[in-house]
Amino acid sequence: MESREIESLGKRRTDVGIRETGGEGDLMIQRIKEWAAQSRPLFETTWNELHRRAELSWKEINTSAYLCAELERIGIPYTTFADQTGIVAVWDEGAEGPTVALRADLDALPHECDGGKRIVHSCGHDAHMTIALHAVQALKQCGWKPRGRLKLLLQPAEETGEGALSFIRKGVIDDIDHMLGIHLRPIQELPFGQASAAIYHGAAVQLRGHIKGVQAHAARPHLGVNVIDSLASIVQAVNAVRTNPHIPCSAKVTQASAGGAINTIPDYAAFGIDLRAQTNEAMDDLLRHIQRAVQSAGQANGAAVSLEQTARMAAATPNAWAEAIVGKAIRDALGEAGWSPPVVTAGGEDFHHYATENPRLAATMIGLGADLGPGLHHPEMKFRTEALQHGVTIMAISAVHLFDAV
């Protein structure tokens, strides 16, 4: 979507406004806050169960089984898929109204540490699942009913950039009008006790490259084509790429492997490149520069170079209307001091595919402060689990406001 279209959409929906809460609405918000405060031990239990079940993308079998059992316990019907992981639950009381979705991600990350390999929920997806699940339970326990349909999307494979796209291809979002996601934020972005109504993630692309040379004896290097020379040139070329300095971008080689015997000129190498850009348009420009630089630098010594895109995540599409509603929910839950402006980050999130592929969808991702450190995607990532209460409260109240929006 063009930036002027985004601005127009935001203004148009902001003008619509939100019904003033009062009486019954205020009472429901207070019930949600009290229920969440009393249910902190439940949130901790759920988080611990999901944390120890950490599974890789597309392999979230035990995670899904646990969540299905919890949905049955809460009394929310759900659907799974024969060809992949992922769960879609629907709460429909038969009333006319919009369809609102709460989305959480299922997968964890692989890490090499302490001399071994571990699968860890180092991006906080265990927290996101806990919050979305219990936000629905909070609404049920407090006697609220949707005037429309409330969907819970428990999406696989966010870390691959393909999980959201799989749900889109299956038509999961075709009937959805409004969508909320949530993500824990590092302490450098948001402290515990604060939340933002949006996270402006950038676009992210992962590239996989292969280099083919000619093997030879190390005593006769002129008879071979050394792929390590090509690899070194590619690293320098990637680091030298320059794009518009007014839009944050980065490109770096993050994986490289080559070589066999020390006395042999190697003929094969593989490498990976991570690209980041704050807008989708800037990513397209960066990608063109990188492809040209890799090919020209890598092939200068006669090697053959191939480059393929293995994953792409779209940049956030800001939606002022949804942000206004979630901003009100944050103030209701945490007070005025708990509200923070949108977080701008170079990190990627496949959540933003939903709005990119369906521009009529009003979507935003809540940023949740949790004193998280040392950082996302770190095997020793920790956060204050008391933040789960904040997340449940904000997401549940946001759902109430979305259904009340006029």
C-alpha positions in Angstrom: 0.0 0.0 0.0 1.3 3.5 -0.8 2.1 5.8 2.1 -0.6 8.3 1.1 -3.1 5.5 1.1 -2.0 4.4 4.6 -2.3 8.0 5.8 -5.8 8.4 4.2 -7.0 5.1 5.7 -5.7 6.1 9.2 -7.4 9.5 9.0 -10.6 8.0 7.7 -10.9 5.4 10.5 -9.7 7.8 13.2 -12.6 10.1 12.3 -15.0 7.2 13.0 -14.1 7.2 16.7 -14.9 4.9 19.6 -18.0 4.8 21.7 -17.4 6.3 25.1 -17.3 3.7 27.8 -19.5 4.1 30.8 -21.7 2.1 33.1 -21.7 -1.5 31.7 -18.5 -0.9 29.7 -16.6 0.4 32.7 -17.8 -2.5 34.8 -16.6 -5.0 32.2 -13.2 -3.4 32.1 -13.0 -3.5 35.9 -14.0 -7.2 35.8 -11.3 -8.0 33.3 -8.6 -6.2 35.3 -9.7 -8.0 38.6 -9.8 -11.4 36.9 -6.4 -11.0 35.4 -4.9 -9.9 38.7 -6.4 -12.9 40.4 -5.2 -15.3 37.6 -1.5 -14.6 37.6 -0.7 -18.1 38.9 -2.7 -19.6 36.0 -0.7 -17.5 33.5 2.5 -18.6 35.0 1.4 -22.3 34.8 0.4 -21.9 31.1 3.6 -20.1 30.2 5.8 -22.8 31.9 4.0 -25.6 30.1 4.4 -23.8 26.7 8.0 -22.9 27.5 9.1 -26.4 28.1 7.3 -27.6 25.0 9.4 -25.4 22.7 9.4 -26.7 19.1 10.8 -25.6 15.8 8.7 -24.1 13.0 6.2 -26.4 11.4 6.9 -29.0 14.1 4.8 -27.5 16.9 3.0 -30.8 17.6 3.1 -30.9 21.4 2.5 -27.2 21.7 -0.6 -27.6 19.5 -1.9 -30.5 21.5 -1.6 -28.6 24.8 -3.4 -25.5 23.3 -6.2 -27.7 21.9 -6.8 -29.2 25.3 -6.9 -25.7 26.8 -9.4 -24.5 24.3 -11.6 -27.5 25.1 -11.3 -26.7 28.7 -12.3 -23.0 28.1 -15.1 -24.1 25.8 -14.0 -22.5 22.5 -14.5 -24.6 19.3 -11.4 -24.9 17.1 -10.1 -26.2 13.8 -6.7 -27.8 13.0 -5.2 -28.7 9.6 -4.2 -32.0 8.1 -1.2 -30.7 6.1 0.4 -28.4 8.7 0.4 -27.1 12.3 -1.7 -24.2 13.4 -5.1 -23.7 15.1 -8.0 -21.5 14.4 -10.6 -21.1 17.2 -13.9 -19.3 16.7 -16.2 -17.8 19.4 -19.5 -17.1 17.8 -22.7 -16.4 19.8 -24.7 -15.8 16.6 -24.9 -12.0 17.0 -24.4 -9.7 13.9 -21.2 -7.7 13.9 -17.5 -7.6 12.9 -15.0 -10.4 13.1 -12.1 -9.7 15.3 -9.0 -11.9 15.5 -6.3 -12.3 18.2 -3.1 -13.8 16.8 -0.2 -15.5 18.5 2.8 -17.5 17.2 3.7 -21.1 18.1 7.3 -21.7 17.1 10.7 -21.5 19.0 14.3 -21.1 17.8 17.3 -23.4 17.6 20.4 -22.3 19.5 23.9 -23.7 19.9 25.2 -23.1 23.4 27.1 -24.9 26.2 28.5 -27.4 23.7 25.1 -28.6 22.5 21.9 -27.7 20.6 18.8 -26.3 22.3 15.4 -25.3 21.2 14.3 -22.2 23.2 11.4 -19.8 23.2 13.9 -17.0 22.9 11.5 -14.7 21.0 8.7 -14.8 23.6 6.2 -16.8 21.6 5.3 -18.8 24.7 4.2 -15.5 26.3 2.2 -14.5 23.2 0.3 -17.8 23.2 -0.3 -17.5 27.0 -1.7 -13.9 26.6 -3.9 -14.5 23.6 -5.4 -17.8 25.1 -6.2 -16.2 28.4 -7.4 -12.9 26.9 -10.2 -15.1 25.4 -10.7 -16.9 28.7 -10.9 -13.6 30.6 -13.7 -12.4 28.4 -15.6 -15.7 28.9 -15.1 -15.7 32.6 -16.2 -12.1 32.9 -19.5 -12.8 31.2 -18.7 -10.8 28.0 -20.1 -12.1 24.6 -18.9 -10.9 21.2 -21.3 -8.9 19.0 -19.9 -10.7 16.0 -17.2 -13.3 15.9 -14.0 -13.5 17.9 -11.3 -15.7 16.3 -8.1 -16.9 17.9 -5.3 -17.5 15.4 -2.5 -19.7 16.8 -0.1 -19.5 13.9 2.9 -21.7 13.2 6.3 -20.9 11.7 6.6 -17.2 12.3 10.3 -17.4 12.3 10.4 -18.7 8.8 8.3 -15.8 7.5 5.9 -18.3 6.0 3.4 -19.1 8.8 1.2 -16.0 8.2 1.3 -16.6 4.5 0.1 -20.2 5.0 -2.9 -18.9 6.9 -3.6 -16.3 4.2 -3.5 -19.0 1.5 -6.0 -21.1 3.5 -8.5 -18.2 3.6 -8.2 -17.9 7.4 -8.4 -14.1 7.3 -10.9 -13.7 4.5 -13.7 -12.8 7.0 -11.6 -10.9 9.5 -12.2 -7.1 9.9 -9.8 -6.3 12.8 -6.7 -8.1 14.0 -4.5 -7.8 17.1 -1.1 -9.3 17.7 1.3 -8.8 20.7 5.1 -9.0 21.2 7.3 -8.7 24.2 9.8 -5.9 23.7 13.5 -5.7 24.9 14.1 -3.4 27.9 15.9 -1.0 25.6 12.6 -0.3 23.9 9.9 -0.6 26.6 10.3 -1.1 30.4 8.0 -3.3 32.5 4.7 -1.4 33.1 4.5 0.2 29.7 3.0 -0.9 26.4 2.6 0.6 22.9 -0.4 0.4 20.6 1.9 -0.6 17.6 5.2 -2.0 16.7 6.6 -0.6 13.4 8.7 -3.6 12.4 10.8 -3.2 9.3 11.0 -5.5 6.3 13.3 -8.5 6.5 14.8 -10.8 3.8 16.9 -13.8 4.1 19.1 -14.9 1.2 21.0 -18.2 0.6 23.9 -18.2 -1.7 26.1 -20.9 -3.3 29.5 -20.5 -5.0 30.9 -23.1 -7.4 34.6 -23.0 -8.3 37.3 -25.4 -9.4 39.2 -27.6 -7.1 43.0 -27.8 -7.3 46.1 -28.7 -5.3 47.1 -25.8 -3.0 50.6 -25.9 -4.5 49.1 -25.1 -7.9 46.4 -22.5 -7.1 46.5 -21.1 -10.7 44.7 -24.3 -11.9 41.7 -23.8 -9.6 39.1 -21.2 -8.8 39.1 -20.6 -5.0 35.6 -20.1 -3.7 37.0 -18.6 -0.5 38.4 -15.7 -2.5 34.9 -15.2 -4.0 33.3 -15.4 -0.5 35.7 -12.8 0.8 34.9 -10.5 -2.1 31.1 -11.0 -1.5 31.4 -10.1 2.2 33.2 -6.8 1.3 30.8 -6.0 -1.5 27.7 -6.5 0.8 29.3 -4.3 3.5 30.0 -1.6 0.8 26.4 -1.3 -0.4 24.9 2.1 0.1 21.2 3.1 -0.1 19.1 6.1 0.9 20.6 7.2 4.2 17.2 8.7 5.3 15.7 5.2 5.6 17.3 2.7 8.0 18.7 -0.3 6.2 21.3 -3.0 6.9 22.9 -5.9 5.0 25.3 -8.4 6.4 26.7 -11.8 5.7 25.6 -14.0 8.7 26.6 -17.5 7.5 29.6 -18.8 5.6 31.1 -22.2 5.1 33.8 -23.5 2.7 36.8 -25.7 2.6 38.0 -29.2 3.2 41.7 -30.2 3.4 44.0 -27.3 4.2 46.2 -28.2 1.2 43.3 -28.1 -1.3 41.8 -25.2 -3.2 38.0 -25.5 -2.3 35.4 -25.5 -5.1 32.2 -25.0 -3.1 31.0 -22.5 -0.6 27.6 -21.5 0.9 26.6 -18.3 2.6 23.6 -16.5 4.1 22.7 -12.8 4.0 20.3 -11.0 6.3 18.7 -7.8 5.0 16.7 -5.2 7.0 14.9 -2.1 5.8 12.3 0.1 7.5 9.9 0.1 4.6 8.9 -2.4 1.9 10.0 0.0 -0.8 13.4 0.5 0.7 13.8 -3.3 0.9 13.1 -3.7 -2.8 15.8 -1.1 -3.5 18.3 -2.8 -1.1 17.6 -6.2 -2.6 18.4 -4.9 -6.1 21.7 -3.5 -4.8 22.7 -6.6 -3.0 21.9 -9.0 -5.8 24.0 -6.9 -8.2 26.9 -6.6 -5.7 27.0 -10.3 -4.9 27.0 -11.4 -8.5 29.7 -9.0 -9.7 32.0 -9.5 -6.7 31.6 -13.3 -6.4 32.1 -14.0 -10.1 35.1 -11.7 -10.6 37.6 -14.6 -10.3 35.6 -16.9 -12.5 33.4 -18.6 -9.9 29.7 -19.2 -10.5 27.4 -17.6 -7.9 23.7 -18.3 -7.3 21.5 -16.4 -4.9 17.9 -17.3 -3.7 15.5 -15.6 -1.4 14.5 -18.1 1.4 12.2 -15.8 3.5 10.7 -12.3 3.5 8.7 -10.4 6.1 6.8 -7.3 5.3 7.2 -4.0 7.0 4.4 -2.8 9.3 1.5 -1.0 7.7 0.4 1.6 10.4 -3.3 1.8 11.1 -4.2 4.9 13.1 -7.7 3.7 13.8 -6.6 0.4 15.4 -3.8 2.1 17.3 -6.3 4.6 18.8 -8.4 1.8 20.1 -5.5 -0.2 21.5 -4.1 3.0 23.0 -7.3 3.5 24.9 -7.2 -0.1 26.2 -3.6 0.4 27.4 -4.6 3.5 29.3 -7.6 1.5 30.8 -5.3 -1.3 31.8 -2.1 0.5 32.9 -3.1 4.1 33.4 -1.8 7.1 31.4 1.8 6.4 32.5 1.6 3.0 30.9 1.0 4.2 27.4 4.1 4.5 25.1 4.4 5.7 21.5 4.7 3.1 18.8 8.0 1.2 18.9 10.1 1.4 15.8 12.4 -1.5 15.3 14.5 -3.1 12.5 13.3 -6.5 13.7 10.9 -8.4 11.4 7.5 -10.0 12.0 5.4 -12.1 9.7 2.3 -10.7 11.4 2.5 -7.8 9.0 1.8 -10.0 6.0 -1.8 -10.1 7.0 -2.4 -6.4 6.4 -0.1 -6.2 3.4 -2.0 -9.0 1.7 -5.4 -7.7 2.8 -5.3 -3.9 2.9 -8.9 -3.6 4.2 -7.8 -5.4 7.4 -7.4 -3.0 10.4 -4.4 -4.6 12.2 -1.9 -3.6 14.8 0.6 -5.4 17.1 0.8 -4.5 20.7 4.3 -3.9 22.2 4.5 -5.1 25.7 7.2 -4.0 28.2 8.5 -6.8 30.3 12.1 -5.7 31.3 13.2 -8.3 28.7 17.0 -9.0 28.5 19.6 -9.6 27.3 17.6 -9.5 24.1 15.3 -11.3 21.8 16.7 -14.4 20.0 19.2 -14.8 22.8 19.3 -18.3 24.4 19.2 -16.9 27.9 16.4 -14.4 27.2 14.4 -13.6 30.4 11.5 -11.3 31.2 9.3 -10.5 34.1 6.4 -12.9 33.9 4.2 -10.4 35.8 3.9 -8.8 32.4 1.6 -11.6 31.3 -1.1 -10.1 33.4 -0.6 -6.8 31.6 -0.8 -8.5 28.2 -3.9 -10.4 29.0 -5.6 -7.3 30.3 -4.7 -5.1 27.4 -5.6 -7.7 24.7 -9.0 -8.5 26.3 -10.0 -4.8 26.8 -8.8 -4.1 23.2 -11.1 -6.8 21.9 -14.0 -5.2 23.9 -13.3 -1.8 22.4 -12.9 -3.2 18.9 -16.4 -4.7 19.1 -17.7 -1.4 20.5 -16.1 0.7 17.8 -18.6 2.6 15.5 
